[in-house]
Amino acid sequence: MNHSFKVGLYIRLSRDDGNIESESIVSQRSLLNQYVKENNYGVVEEYVDDGFTGTNFDRPSFKRMIKDIEFGKIDMVITKDMSRLGRDYIGTGELIEKYFPSKNVRYIAINDGIDTFIDNTNNDIAPFKAIMNDMYAKDISKKVKTSLHSRMKEGLYVSGRCPFGYKKDPINKNHLIINEKQAEIVRLIFDFALKGKTYHFIAQELTKRNIKTPASYYNYVWNAKCLSQEYGIWVDTTIKAILTNRIYVGDIVQGKTKKINYKLKKIVKNNPIDYIIVENTHEAIIDRDLFNYVQTLLPKNVKRPEKKRTYLFDGLLYCGDCKHRIMIRYQNKTGRSYTICDYYRTYYKYHVCTTHTNNYEELESVILDKIKEVCKINLDKNQLKYFIENIKIENNTMKINKQMDSLKLENNKLTETLDKNYVNMLNGMIDKEQYIRISDSIKKEITNNELRISHLKNENNELSIIDNKQVEKYIEKVLSLENPTREFVMNLVEKIYIYQNKTIEIIFAFKNVT
């Protein structure tokens, strides 16, 4: 047996390959084992990623293989073909052209005739094969996306998880039927809303009654350190999501999110005008007129009271254990500020999470020192100059556009409610006096929103960029983090996780932080 190489066999199968027998795990394993047997190689380890795409390298067994290469456990990798290693031509090229040679690892793709330790023409055309594999992945992604959109437009439910209150029809998996046990909870929530109860009141009441949350029905695994409550905790956002979801009147609303592209897993929200909506696709749990009437009762533009004190990291602090926000509170007796996990504060009697109490002033100092270290390593003056010159106008423009879009959507919704309100009066659901009172209130709100949109447009036109002299002075302050502004910090840092054991994890907005 040839022991000059320590061989690792890599096998990958994605969902897109699932119907191709030649790509099956069994088929790949058989081919690889036959190859090593014929060439008298000694296999050290087998790495199998079943059900993982080749468009990125975030695969458990692939990562384990890279670790084994780093530790010298294997120095030869064999795959059926290059597409099994990956379909991202940039990443695959980096592996074959740079990473494997730098680690003195021999790579063989059997069906493509590639062997990096032998000088042959197949090695020369490897980059082109990688590009073809990438194009294949892109084409598959487009076809899947087109197929999904087509099915959505037909009114077929294509999501994996059923919305709370429904289950999949055993005869047709793309059709929803009512789950009576859950539907009763949905009806109860709408009954509360009709009585004018707030999101928070409804959430607290359902929790008190030990009514299972949607997450509990979906067999969500609770963090044992943070939650011992059997049925979960109802929160305001869940109540709002149910009360505003058109699924309960028999309509399907899909396409709310999308992937950035076929290589990245990151999900972003779509603009509501791009949602795919098909009406009357399944049996309703809530009457349509009743649903529309409830929308007029829901709180709009709920504003938090103005804070007496502002903090540099307010809004950026999160609990590292339960992932909810960490709030900053001022204590009159001591004259000091402290942090507390908001999830614990709100639901402490259900034994969720822990306090995560810290002296804020001391915490801010520690975080600033950590940010300063990273800034010195990762930010140079040219990067920072470009960053600062554009931050103000970009940040403000984004905020203003977001506010205007929100106001426009709200006015569309209010106008629709105004029309439905008239129908409700004709159907006897509300009397004329109620109709006039509600309509006048809605019209006033629409007018106010239109005025705010007009003011925001003017504000957007008046934005100006920071001048060069200000930028140069500001750069020196930033690099030393001398009195950093909140605006700068908000654009530099995405999140800061605080753990109960006092560990701090900072998630930066720029990519080159290691």
Secondary structure as UniProt FT lines:
FT   STRAND          2..13
FT   HELIX           15..17
FT   TURN            18..19
FT   HELIX           21..23
FT   HELIX           25..38
FT   TURN            39..40
FT   STRAND          41..50
FT   HELIX           60..70
FT   TURN            71..72
FT   STRAND          76..79
FT   HELIX           82..85
FT   HELIX           89..94
FT   HELIX           95..99
FT   HELIX           100..102
FT   TURN            103..104
FT   STRAND          106..109
FT   TURN            110..113
FT   STRAND          114..115
FT   TURN            116..117
FT   HELIX           121..124
FT   HELIX           126..153
FT   TURN            154..155
FT   TURN            164..165
FT   STRAND          166..168
FT   TURN            173..174
FT   STRAND          176..178
FT   HELIX           180..194
FT   TURN            195..196
FT   HELIX           199..208
FT   TURN            209..210
FT   HELIX           214..217
FT   TURN            218..219
FT   TURN            224..226
FT   TURN            230..231
FT   HELIX           236..243
FT   HELIX           246..249
FT   STRAND          252..254
FT   STRAND          257..259
FT   TURN            262..263
FT   STRAND          267..269
FT   HELIX           272..274
FT   STRAND          276..278
FT   HELIX           288..297
FT   TURN            312..316
FT   STRAND          317..319
FT   TURN            320..322
FT   STRAND          325..331
FT   TURN            332..335
FT   STRAND          336..341
FT   HELIX           342..347
FT   HELIX           348..350
FT   STRAND          358..359
FT   HELIX           360..378
FT   HELIX           381..426
FT   TURN            427..428
FT   HELIX           432..461
FT   HELIX           468..480
FT   HELIX           486..492
FT   STRAND          493..498
FT   TURN            500..501
FT   STRAND          504..508
FT   TURN            511..512
//
